[in-house]
Amino acid sequence: MKARMEKRHDAKKEVLGHSKQAEFVKFMEQELEKRNKLAAGDGTSASFTKNKMLSSILNLELIQDKTGEEIAEIWMKYFAAKDTISAVISTETYDIIHTRATSCPMFLFALPQMEGYEFFVGQWSGHELHFTSLINIQTLGENAPSQLILYHYPDLKDKGVVLMTAELDPKFITVHQAQCLANQVQLFYGTQRQETHRLVETFNHHPAHFKHMAVIAELEHSGLGSALSK
């Protein structure tokens, strides 16, 4: 037990793939391009909805006379009893997120577990954000399936809101874990704190200098790091 704990402690101090980070990000860019083609074709996975449009969830004609606040209330009530997550993002915040996602389409998110963290790679494809565990990518490569997809709908931006919901694979991820990852999207892509978003820029544009422990430190600083570990 002591040996295992010491090994775990040493592993926590290491830089994840520091010497091969550039190669890893190049590989992830290739995977993103493949998934974009799949998304434009027949979908990413048989277990997820293909071409999920807002009109398949809401009757857009019936809400045209509603305010953004009223639509937000309808949206959150609709998903309250469902085994998924949802959110209403202000147009201003989503514009920041989407602009950053365009220039930085990938990031390494850390999901708190009872012991340590599990890493997930988030890959943007348009207004969708696909999450796949790092271990699955390392072992399955291009065949690694999405385990969580966040769908963002900018259809109602003129009312000041962007709606979000998700689909998840319950065999690999819980609703609570999905919520934690979604919160991290706001943290790293929607933040006003430059030091926080700089981690995303480093991962995408200066991968050789990226350190995974900096992500964990930022999570713990924000309070999200202990959300699932307690």
Stockholm file with secondary structure:
# STOCKHOLM 1.0

chainA/1-230         MKARMEKRHDAKKEVLGHSKQAEFVKFMEQELEKRNKLAAGDGTSASFTKNKMLSSILNLELIQDKTGEEIAEIWMKYFAAKDTISAVISTETYDIIHTRATSCPMFLFALPQMEGYEFFVGQWSGHELHFTSLINIQTLGENAPSQLILYHYPDLKDKGVVLMTAELDPKFITVHQAQCLANQVQLFYGTQRQETHRLVETFNHHPAHFKHMAVIAELEHSGLGSALSK
#=GR chainA/1-230 SS CHHHHHHHHHHHHSCTTGGGHHHHHHHHHHHHHHHHHHHHTTCSCTTSCSSCCGGGTSCTTTTTTSCHHHHHHHHHHHHTTSSSCEEEEEHHHHHHHHHHHHHCCEEEEEEECSSSEEEEEEEEETTEEEEEEHHHHHHHGGGCCCSEEEEEEGGGGGGTEEEEEEEECTTTCCHHHHHHHHHHHHHHHSCSCHHHHHHHHHHHHCGGGCCHHHHHHHHHHHTGGGTTTC
#=GC SS_cons         CHHHHHHHHHHHHSCTTGGGHHHHHHHHHHHHHHHHHHHHTTCSCTTSCSSCCGGGTSCTTTTTTSCHHHHHHHHHHHHTTSSSCEEEEEHHHHHHHHHHHHHCCEEEEEEECSSSEEEEEEEEETTEEEEEEHHHHHHHGGGCCCSEEEEEEGGGGGGTEEEEEEEECTTTCCHHHHHHHHHHHHHHHSCSCHHHHHHHHHHHHCGGGCCHHHHHHHHHHHTGGGTTTC
//
